[in-house]
Amino acid sequence: MTKICAQCGQEFNTARSSQKYCSIECRRKVKYAKDCAWLADHPGKAKEYSQAWYAKNRETVLAAKQIAYREKCAAAMKKSANEQA
């Protein structure tokens, strides 16, 4: 079955009648656009979801921040050591 992609307009072959997009990239672009539109339309709900996610994953977020900080400091120390040499 030949269909036309709803995102890019390219023709593609599919075995399923429900498929709308020619590739994963096109599907991701559409999902990203829908997510951005929802965030713009519902800023209060987005803030609530974000705060709830952060509350559930606080330790993971803090650990990731610590790792990023340590990597930043190590890179700065390495850079200064290279400049002194």
Steps between C-alpha positions, in 0.01 A plus 500: 500500500643838401428802719617860531673611821291747702816686605730527197271401212730220381347184354573180691393137504333349804323179594279671758216734416543695825856619429514877434871581491781371282764483772573528869645848441172628352303348788736663752466841331120481521509389865743782586273758334194364683685502833616860447147610411360330811762666722416840352126444555530358854787674685342443844455125449848470354641666812304262724623194307857629511489564874344159568764325286779689677359407841493130405846507341677750724790273592565406137499865395737601778735212417505604133576859601786384722649293219474792257665733752787257562556460125500878457756544780720221364495659153591840648788348698626316192480821295691700760766226525544507122533880501769491771705241316 
